Amino acid sequence: MKIKAAISKEITTVKVLVKHPMETGRRKDEETGALIPEKFIKELNCIHNDREVFIAYLSQSVSKNPYLSFSFSGGKQGDKIVLRWIDSTGESVTAETEIQ
């Protein structure tokens, strides 16, 4: 994940680019013709100071390498935020950054 978090006028804006194939389970492999198994992010959440400030429930309809942006209040420069996603196969990735 690439994450940028910046504060302006007491509002923290977080921009996230998630590296993920987001397979629908309906696309066929060009060589074999077999269906490519579904693999998509089901949930992405953001924690700031032990408080969940954002949660997104995604599905197969979201494109490869999704970009999300959201805002919340109460952040300060230097605060840590943690983002975590879980996909349809049970795989999860956690990343963190500091608010700039």
Order of alpha helices (4+ residues) and beta strands (2+ residues): beta-beta-beta-beta-beta-beta-beta
